[in-house]
Every structure is written in C-alpha cells, then in structure tokens.
Amino acid sequence: MRKLPVIFFFGSLFMLSHCEEERPMTNCIDPERITSGPCTMDYNPVCGCDGNTYGNACAADRSGLKSWTSGACSKKD
C-alpha cells in the first residue's frame, strides 16, 4: 500500500513536466525582456520579428521581441 503514493507522485510529476506549452525557438525574442507590465489598449498594430501581429509596440516589447515593424503582419496561407 505504500507504493501507491510513490507511484502517484512520480506519475503526477511526469504529467506536469510534459504540460508546459511549447514555444517556437526564435532568436528574435529575448526571454529576459518578457514582462507582464501594463500596456495601453490603443490599437496600433505592429508585426513582430516572430511573424505575429501585436496590438501595439508596448505589447510587442512586453512579449520580449527584439524588433518589429509598423502595421499588421501579412496572413500566411
């Protein structure tokens, strides 16, 4: 009966270690710059170096992007 808690513990540990969302590896994002600070809700879209559109430059900066351009990214088909 003592084995059941140990099995449960290691099973849970295994499951939790594989639940993290995978992020695409890119050299245009600096993980040290990622913050959850506030940004205005003004919509002035920018296209991030990762190919995603952000609502404004502040949102791109808070996401750790090293560079972006004005305007929304073109849609990928």
N, C-alpha and C positions, 0 to 999 in steps of 0.2 A: 504494500500500500504506500510505502514511502517513495516508490519510483514514480508514481503518478504525478506528484507535484513537480518533480525534476523534469519529467517528460513535458509537462505542460509549460514549464518555464522556458525550456530550450525551444520548444515549438513556437511559443509566442515571440521569443527573441528572433528566431529565424524569420517569422512572418513580418515583424516590424522592420527588420533590416532590408527587406525587399519591397517595402511600401513607398519608399521615397520616390518622388516624381523625378523622372529623368529629364535633364535639361540638355539641349544640344550644346556640344562643346564649341565654343567660338572664341576667337582671340579679340573680339571687339567688345567684350564685356569684362569689366574689372569687378570681381566679386567683392572687393573691399569698398567699392563705391555704392553697393546696393544698400539702400536705406528705406525706411517706411515713413519718412517725414512727410508733412503735408504739402500738397500742391493745389493750385487754384483749379477750378473746374472749367476754365476757359478752353474752348476747343480751337486749337491752332495746331493741326496735325503735323507731325514730323515722321520721317522714315528712318528708323534705326538701322545701324550697320548690320543688324541681325536679320533684316528683311521684314520686321514687324512695324506696324503703324502705331504710334503713341499719341495720346490726346494733345500733348504739348511737350515742350522741351524739358520742363520740370519732371514730367513723368518718365521721360527717356533717361534723364540724369539719375533719378532715383532708382531706375532699373539697372544702373551700373554701366550704361552704354558709354563707350569712349567717343563715339561720333554719330551724327545724324544729319539729315538734310531736311530742309523745309518741304512740307507737303506730304500727303499720304503715299505709302508705297504702292506700286502698281500691283494689281492682283495677279497671282500665279495661277495659270490654268493647267 
